[in-house]
Amino acid sequence: MCPLFADEADFFYYIKCMDSLDFVEFNDVTFTYPAVEGDVDENGEQIVPKPIFEHFSASLPKGFVSLVGQNGCGKSTLMLLASGRLKPDSGNVSLLGKDVFSLGEEEKNLLATVIYQNMEFETEDSVESLLSQVYAGGKFAGKAVAIGGTGDLKDEAIRVFELEGVLNHALTHLSKGEIQRVLLAFSVLYGSESIFMDEPMFAMEEAQKEKSLAYLKEFARKTNRTIYIAMHELDLTKKFAEKVLLFYPNRDMSFGTPDEVLTDEELEKAYEIPAALLKKKEDMTREQLAAESAMMR
Ligand SMILES: Nc1ncnc2c1ncn2[C@@H]1O[C@H](COP(=O)(O)OP(=O)(O)OP(=O)(O)O)[C@@H](O)[C@H]1O
């Protein structure tokens, strides 16, 4: 596991790995979300939000990387800062050697695609038409060989993400799982240097998740792209991720291979429940979980 050097006194974190100097660098980054109107304390005073990251420095590598950790631990925020979609209050973020926030829209998109958690669309264009537009407008300019070696990348993406049946449908008329499969296809066909995906598969069927992850991993390897993917499925992370960034509730992190990072000890620290319960976690209510957790202690 890659050590995390944390100076508790001034919250200066530094994650440094032997192979890490070539993807994203956070240099002394502090970031705070704006205050939420109506959020007041018991005295009626506006609550001033605390920084999500404070003097955060880290250097993270290329590859197929899964971000895991409890709700609200900072996975999305880290990806939005890394991809230049959020501006740090101070410090800077360098993606593939570029000050990503300051780039123009197109250059930023070609460097990093982002699949947000809840994307909404207004277009009435068909899936087929949108796939063609995204393919033609991105890095591949509408021409790339399938990573399987024969045929075109677009046909392969349609096949892998099982889109044959919805090609003539408008995006706005699709189910959540279908939209997620279209977004995965967009992200591949656009061909940017990196893709940040925020829980991009939660509505998909298990078999589709596995098929998609296997393909995305292969796509990243063969096209030298980097994919950072936040997901709650630890079993899929173990099975498919090359590296894992595990977030702890205090926003410390560990980085390494699934075997190195996803040990019972680290998972208990990250999720604050016994590791044995984690497998069942998604099926249980918070109350059931607390009760079972108390019994096991
Ligand atoms: N737009 C926002 N305005 C204010 N606070 C926000 C905003 N987005 C996120 N936060 C807060 O920032 C913290 C980190 O959130 P973030 O979305 O990065 O976590 P996450 O690990 O991606 O969570 P999840 O697994 O639930 O998606 C949380 O406390 C969250 O409430």
The ligand as an SDF file (V2000), in Angstrom:
LIG
                    3D

 31 33  0  0  0  0  0  0  0  0999 V2000
  -22.6000   21.3420   -4.1360 N   0  0  0  0  0  0  0  0  0  0  0  0
  -22.3320   21.1540   -2.8460 C   0  0  0  0  0  0  0  0  0  0  0  0
  -22.5700   22.1370   -1.9460 N   0  0  0  0  0  0  0  0  0  0  0  0
  -22.2860   21.9680   -0.6360 C   0  0  0  0  0  0  0  0  0  0  0  0
  -21.7340   20.8390   -0.1230 N   0  0  0  0  0  0  0  0  0  0  0  0
  -21.4810   19.8300   -0.9660 C   0  0  0  0  0  0  0  0  0  0  0  0
  -21.7650   19.9270   -2.3680 C   0  0  0  0  0  0  0  0  0  0  0  0
  -21.4070   18.7610   -2.9600 N   0  0  0  0  0  0  0  0  0  0  0  0
  -20.9240   17.9740   -1.9790 C   0  0  0  0  0  0  0  0  0  0  0  0
  -20.9680   18.6160   -0.7810 N   0  0  0  0  0  0  0  0  0  0  0  0
  -20.4850   18.0880    0.5130 C   0  0  0  0  0  0  0  0  0  0  0  0
  -19.0990   17.7890    0.3710 O   0  0  0  0  0  0  0  0  0  0  0  0
  -18.7760   16.5860    1.0770 C   0  0  0  0  0  0  0  0  0  0  0  0
  -18.1020   15.6280    0.0790 C   0  0  0  0  0  0  0  0  0  0  0  0
  -19.0730   15.2650   -0.8860 O   0  0  0  0  0  0  0  0  0  0  0  0
  -18.7520   14.3530   -2.1380 P   0  0  0  0  0  0  0  0  0  0  0  0
  -19.9370   14.4310   -3.0420 O   0  0  0  0  0  0  0  0  0  0  0  0
  -17.4300   14.7160   -2.6900 O   0  0  0  0  0  0  0  0  0  0  0  0
  -18.6660   12.9150   -1.4630 O   0  0  0  0  0  0  0  0  0  0  0  0
  -18.7140   11.4530   -2.1200 P   0  0  0  0  0  0  0  0  0  0  0  0
  -17.6620   10.6510   -1.4490 O   0  0  0  0  0  0  0  0  0  0  0  0
  -18.6620   11.5630   -3.5900 O   0  0  0  0  0  0  0  0  0  0  0  0
  -20.1550   10.9400   -1.6610 O   0  0  0  0  0  0  0  0  0  0  0  0
  -21.1530    9.8650   -2.3320 P   0  0  0  0  0  0  0  0  0  0  0  0
  -20.5420    8.5080   -2.1750 O   0  0  0  0  0  0  0  0  0  0  0  0
  -22.3970   10.0180   -1.5240 O   0  0  0  0  0  0  0  0  0  0  0  0
  -21.3440   10.2810   -3.7680 O   0  0  0  0  0  0  0  0  0  0  0  0
  -20.0690   16.0500    1.6530 C   0  0  0  0  0  0  0  0  0  0  0  0
  -20.1220   16.4190    3.0060 O   0  0  0  0  0  0  0  0  0  0  0  0
  -21.1510   16.7690    0.8670 C   0  0  0  0  0  0  0  0  0  0  0  0
  -22.3160   16.9950    1.6450 O   0  0  0  0  0  0  0  0  0  0  0  0
  1  2  1  0
  2  3  1  0
  2  7  2  0
  3  4  2  0
  4  5  1  0
  5  6  2  0
  6  7  1  0
  6 10  1  0
  7  8  1  0
  8  9  2  0
  9 10  1  0
 10 11  1  0
 11 12  1  0
 11 30  1  0
 12 13  1  0
 13 14  1  0
 13 28  1  0
 14 15  1  0
 15 16  1  0
 16 17  2  0
 16 18  1  0
 16 19  1  0
 19 20  1  0
 20 21  2  0
 20 22  1  0
 20 23  1  0
 23 24  1  0
 24 25  2  0
 24 26  1  0
 24 27  1  0
 28 29  1  0
 28 30  1  0
 30 31  1  0
M  END
$$$$
